[in-house]
Amino acid sequence: MKEYFVMNNASLKRYNTLRLDVMAETIVLPHTLQGFADALKEYKDRKIVIIGNGSNIVFSQDSYGDDTVFIVTVLLNNIEIKNNEIVVESGARLNRLSWFACEQSLGEMEFLEDIPGTIGGALIMNAGQWQYSIGQYVKWIDVYNYETEQIERVVPDEGFFGYRYSRLNEMPVYVLGAGLKTLPGDYNEALEKMLYYRHERYVKQPRNYANAGSVFKRPKDKEGNSLYVWKLFDTVNLRGYKVGDAMVSEKHPGFIVNTGNASVHDMHAVINECKKRVSEEFDVELELEWKVI
């Protein structure tokens, strides 16, 4: 029996945080790590798109044919303590990992509470904030090597992780899971930090509408100085700019939100208008932080 489910001609709406109602001919949901590896092998001759939490992505078309296979890792979400390590599957959400660590009175995982996404994506980009990043805590990573078609274990050496980077980007692999260090912590201190982070996120970000996180990377001017996207947008009157149901957030214009049933066209029309106005007014070219699928 195959250890993955297959849905045909189904919507990806529930699998992307922008809630864009995009159709896909083939969606695969593995429910074991072996099933994940088996699906990667089964569909190796097609374009494979891995979706974890579905944040930080935007689709480029309204439907995808059978030349593209979406593998959704939402069911690969197990987290447990084994041999004094936190063993976590690639589809586990980062905020779940932080709460798990808190419940086990383990420290230094609080920073993950308000980072969207899953452990798989976090390992690829070495997600983090402040002085912390996930790479600091990684002992090993299990991957599927699509050249050898084998499951392998990678033990990171010095230099494997950098700022928002890991060497996984240069390797012919898909992330299956990882083992993380366990560090002693205090339950009450961790809980207080995480509740504070959550409060700050809800106060500052447009949580009332579907969104995929900040849209653009922080740009620089000709002198190399960092610029705030929201300030640029306010100068060119983009706050609240809307096409269909896609809108530059009125609460925080660094976000583009889906106020109802935005289409892919709506979303890209808003993105392109933002780029156009900023380029014309400031001679600054905005670069998407979202990954275009």
VEXLO-162488 format. One record per residue (C-alpha): residue in one letter; x, y, z; chain. Coordinates in Angstrom, 1 decimal, decimal comma, padded with zeros to 4 digits. Layout:
BEGIN
<A <X Y Z> A>
...
This chain:
BEGIN
<M <000,0 000,0 000,0> A>
<K <001,3 003,4 -000,9> A>
<E <002,1 005,7 002,0> A>
<Y <000,8 008,8 000,3> A>
<F <-002,6 010,1 -000,8> A>
<V <-003,2 011,5 -004,3> A>
<M <-005,9 014,1 -005,2> A>
<N <-006,7 014,8 -008,8> A>
<N <-008,1 018,1 -010,2> A>
<A <-008,3 019,6 -006,7> A>
<S <-007,9 023,1 -005,3> A>
<L <-004,7 024,3 -003,6> A>
<K <-006,7 027,0 -001,7> A>
<R <-006,3 025,4 001,8> A>
<Y <-002,6 024,8 001,1> A>
<N <-001,5 028,4 000,6> A>
<T <-001,8 031,2 003,2> A>
<L <-003,0 033,7 000,5> A>
<R <-006,0 031,4 000,0> A>
<L <-005,8 031,7 -003,8> A>
<D <-008,2 029,2 -005,3> A>
<V <-005,8 027,6 -007,8> A>
<M <-006,5 024,2 -009,3> A>
<A <-003,9 021,4 -009,7> A>
<E <-004,2 018,2 -011,7> A>
<T <-002,1 016,3 -009,1> A>
<I <-001,7 017,0 -005,4> A>
<V <000,2 014,4 -003,3> A>
<L <000,0 014,2 000,5> A>
<P <002,5 011,7 002,0> A>
<H <001,7 010,6 005,5> A>
<T <005,1 009,0 006,3> A>
<L <008,7 010,0 005,5> A>
<Q <009,0 006,8 003,4> A>
<G <005,9 007,9 001,6> A>
<F <007,4 011,3 000,9> A>
<A <010,5 009,6 -000,6> A>
<D <008,4 007,2 -002,6> A>
<A <006,3 010,0 -004,0> A>
<L <009,5 011,9 -005,0> A>
<K <010,7 008,8 -006,8> A>
<E <007,3 008,1 -008,5> A>
<Y <007,0 011,6 -009,9> A>
<K <010,6 012,3 -010,7> A>
<D <009,9 012,9 -014,4> A>
<R <007,6 015,8 -013,6> A>
<K <008,1 019,2 -012,2> A>
<I <007,8 018,8 -008,4> A>
<V <006,7 021,7 -006,1> A>
<I <007,0 021,1 -002,4> A>
<I <004,5 023,0 -000,2> A>
<G <004,8 023,1 003,5> A>
<N <002,9 025,7 005,4> A>
<G <002,1 027,5 002,1> A>
<S <003,4 030,8 003,3> A>
<N <005,8 033,0 001,4> A>
<I <004,6 031,7 -002,0> A>
<V <002,4 033,1 -004,7> A>
<F <001,1 031,2 -007,7> A>
<S <001,7 032,4 -011,3> A>
<Q <-001,3 030,8 -013,0> A>
<D <-004,9 029,8 -012,2> A>
<S <-004,4 026,1 -012,9> A>
<Y <-001,6 023,6 -013,3> A>
<G <-001,7 020,5 -015,6> A>
<D <-000,3 017,0 -015,1> A>
<D <003,2 018,2 -015,9> A>
<T <003,4 019,7 -012,4> A>
<V <003,0 017,7 -009,1> A>
<F <002,4 019,5 -005,8> A>
<I <003,7 017,5 -002,8> A>
<V <002,1 018,9 000,4> A>
<T <003,9 017,9 003,6> A>
<V <001,2 019,0 006,0> A>
<L <000,8 015,4 007,3> A>
<L <004,5 015,1 008,1> A>
<N <004,3 017,0 011,3> A>
<N <005,6 014,7 014,1> A>
<I <007,8 016,2 016,8> A>
<E <009,3 014,0 019,6> A>
<I <012,3 013,7 021,9> A>
<K <014,6 010,8 021,0> A>
<N <018,1 010,2 022,5> A>
<N <018,2 013,7 023,9> A>
<E <017,4 015,2 020,6> A>
<I <014,3 017,0 019,2> A>
<V <013,4 014,9 016,2> A>
<V <011,1 016,8 013,8> A>
<E <009,6 016,0 010,4> A>
<S <009,8 018,4 007,6> A>
<G <006,2 019,4 007,5> A>
<A <006,1 020,4 011,2> A>
<R <005,3 024,1 011,7> A>
<L <007,9 026,3 013,4> A>
<N <005,4 027,7 015,9> A>
<R <004,5 024,1 016,9> A>
<L <008,1 023,3 017,4> A>
<S <008,5 026,3 019,7> A>
<W <005,5 025,4 021,8> A>
<F <006,7 021,8 022,0> A>
<A <010,0 022,9 023,3> A>
<C <008,3 025,2 025,8> A>
<E <006,1 022,3 027,1> A>
<Q <009,3 020,2 027,5> A>
<S <011,0 023,0 029,4> A>
<L <013,6 023,3 026,7> A>
<G <015,2 026,7 025,9> A>
<E <016,1 028,9 022,9> A>
<M <013,3 027,9 020,6> A>
<E <011,0 030,8 021,5> A>
<F <012,2 032,8 018,4> A>
<L <010,5 030,3 016,1> A>
<E <007,0 031,2 017,5> A>
<D <006,3 034,0 015,1> A>
<I <008,1 032,7 012,0> A>
<P <005,7 031,3 009,5> A>
<G <006,6 028,1 007,7> A>
<T <007,8 024,6 008,4> A>
<I <011,1 023,0 009,4> A>
<G <011,8 021,9 005,9> A>
<G <011,8 025,4 004,5> A>
<A <013,5 026,8 007,6> A>
<L <016,4 024,5 007,1> A>
<I <016,8 025,4 003,5> A>
<M <016,9 029,2 004,2> A>
<N <018,3 029,0 007,8> A>
<A <015,3 030,9 009,1> A>
<G <015,8 033,0 012,2> A>
<Q <015,5 036,4 013,8> A>
<W <017,6 038,5 016,1> A>
<Q <020,7 036,6 017,1> A>
<Y <019,1 033,2 016,6> A>
<S <018,8 030,9 013,5> A>
<I <017,6 027,3 013,2> A>
<G <021,0 026,2 011,9> A>
<Q <022,6 026,9 015,4> A>
<Y <020,6 023,9 016,8> A>
<V <020,8 021,3 014,0> A>
<K <022,7 018,1 014,7> A>
<W <021,6 016,2 011,5> A>
<I <019,3 016,4 008,6> A>
<D <017,6 013,5 006,8> A>
<V <017,2 014,1 003,1> A>
<Y <016,1 012,3 -000,1> A>
<N <018,8 012,5 -002,7> A>
<Y <017,1 012,6 -006,1> A>
<E <020,3 011,6 -007,9> A>
<T <021,0 008,5 -006,0> A>
<E <017,3 008,0 -005,1> A>
<Q <018,3 007,2 -001,5> A>
<I <017,5 008,6 001,9> A>
<E <020,7 010,0 003,4> A>
<R <021,7 011,7 006,6> A>
<V <023,7 015,0 006,5> A>
<V <025,7 016,2 009,5> A>
<P <026,3 019,9 009,0> A>
<D <029,9 021,1 009,3> A>
<E <031,1 024,7 010,0> A>
<G <030,0 026,9 007,2> A>
<F <027,0 024,7 006,2> A>
<F <024,7 027,4 007,4> A>
<G <025,0 031,1 006,7> A>
<Y <022,8 034,2 007,0> A>
<R <019,4 033,1 005,5> A>
<Y <021,3 030,4 003,6> A>
<S <022,2 026,7 003,9> A>
<R <024,3 024,4 001,7> A>
<L <021,1 022,4 001,1> A>
<N <020,4 024,9 -001,7> A>
<E <023,3 023,4 -003,7> A>
<M <022,6 019,8 -003,0> A>
<P <020,3 017,5 -005,1> A>
<V <018,1 016,8 -002,1> A>
<Y <014,7 017,2 -000,5> A>
<V <014,5 017,6 003,3> A>
<L <012,7 014,9 005,2> A>
<G <013,4 015,8 008,8> A>
<A <016,1 016,8 011,3> A>
<G <017,5 016,3 014,8> A>
<L <017,9 019,4 016,9> A>
<K <019,9 020,0 020,1> A>
<T <018,0 020,0 023,4> A>
<L <019,0 022,9 025,7> A>
<P <017,6 023,3 029,3> A>
<G <015,1 026,1 029,7> A>
<D <012,4 027,5 031,9> A>
<Y <008,8 026,9 031,1> A>
<N <007,4 030,1 032,5> A>
<E <010,1 032,3 030,9> A>
<A <009,6 030,6 027,5> A>
<L <005,8 031,0 027,8> A>
<E <006,1 034,7 028,6> A>
<K <008,4 035,3 025,6> A>
<M <006,2 033,5 023,2> A>
<L <003,0 035,2 024,3> A>
<Y <004,7 038,5 023,9> A>
<Y <005,9 037,7 020,4> A>
<R <002,4 036,5 019,4> A>
<H <000,9 039,7 020,8> A>
<E <003,4 041,9 018,8> A>
<R <002,6 040,0 015,6> A>
<Y <-001,1 040,5 016,0> A>
<V <-000,8 044,2 016,8> A>
<K <001,5 045,0 013,9> A>
<Q <000,4 042,6 011,1> A>
<P <-002,8 042,3 009,2> A>
<R <-004,0 039,1 010,7> A>
<N <-007,6 039,7 009,8> A>
<Y <-006,9 038,9 006,1> A>
<A <-005,2 036,0 004,4> A>
<N <-001,6 036,9 003,5> A>
<A <001,8 035,3 002,8> A>
<G <004,1 037,4 005,0> A>
<S <006,0 040,4 003,9> A>
<V <006,0 040,7 000,1> A>
<F <009,3 042,5 -000,8> A>
<K <012,8 042,2 000,4> A>
<R <014,1 045,4 002,1> A>
<P <015,6 047,5 -000,8> A>
<K <018,7 049,7 -000,7> A>
<D <019,2 053,1 -002,2> A>
<K <022,1 054,1 -004,5> A>
<E <024,3 054,7 -001,5> A>
<G <023,6 051,2 -000,1> A>
<N <021,3 052,4 002,7> A>
<S <018,4 050,1 003,6> A>
<L <014,9 051,5 003,0> A>
<Y <011,6 050,6 004,6> A>
<V <009,1 049,3 002,0> A>
<W <006,1 050,7 004,0> A>
<K <007,6 054,2 004,0> A>
<L <008,1 054,0 000,2> A>
<F <004,6 052,8 -000,3> A>
<D <003,1 055,5 001,9> A>
<T <005,0 058,2 -000,2> A>
<V <003,4 056,9 -003,4> A>
<N <-000,1 056,4 -001,9> A>
<L <-000,1 052,6 -002,1> A>
<R <-001,6 051,9 001,4> A>
<G <-005,0 050,5 000,7> A>
<Y <-004,4 050,2 -003,1> A>
<K <-006,7 047,4 -004,4> A>
<V <-007,3 045,4 -007,5> A>
<G <-010,3 043,0 -007,2> A>
<D <-009,9 041,5 -003,7> A>
<A <-006,1 041,8 -003,5> A>
<M <-005,0 044,9 -001,5> A>
<V <-002,0 046,6 000,0> A>
<S <-002,7 046,3 003,7> A>
<E <-004,0 049,4 005,3> A>
<K <-002,6 048,2 008,7> A>
<H <000,9 047,4 007,4> A>
<P <001,6 048,2 003,7> A>
<G <004,5 045,8 003,7> A>
<F <001,8 043,1 003,3> A>
<I <-000,5 042,4 000,4> A>
<V <-003,7 040,7 001,6> A>
<N <-006,6 038,7 000,1> A>
<T <-009,7 040,5 001,4> A>
<G <-012,1 037,8 -000,1> A>
<N <-011,6 035,9 -003,3> A>
<A <-008,6 037,4 -004,9> A>
<S <-007,4 035,8 -008,1> A>
<V <-003,9 035,2 -009,2> A>
<H <-004,3 038,1 -011,7> A>
<D <-005,5 040,4 -008,9> A>
<M <-002,5 039,6 -006,8> A>
<H <000,1 040,1 -009,6> A>
<A <-001,6 043,3 -010,7> A>
<V <-001,1 044,8 -007,2> A>
<I <002,5 043,5 -007,0> A>
<N <003,3 045,1 -010,4> A>
<E <001,7 048,4 -009,5> A>
<C <003,8 048,5 -006,3> A>
<K <007,0 047,9 -008,3> A>
<K <006,1 050,4 -010,9> A>
<R <005,3 053,3 -008,6> A>
<V <008,4 052,8 -006,4> A>
<S <010,6 052,5 -009,5> A>
<E <009,2 055,7 -011,1> A>
<E <009,4 057,7 -007,9> A>
<F <012,6 056,5 -006,2> A>
<D <014,5 054,7 -009,0> A>
<V <014,5 051,6 -006,7> A>
<E <013,7 048,2 -008,0> A>
<L <011,7 046,0 -005,6> A>
<E <012,6 042,3 -005,3> A>
<L <009,9 039,8 -004,3> A>
<E <010,5 037,9 -001,0> A>
<W <007,7 035,6 -002,0> A>
<K <008,6 032,6 -004,2> A>
<V <006,6 032,6 -007,4> A>
<I <005,3 029,1 -008,3> A>
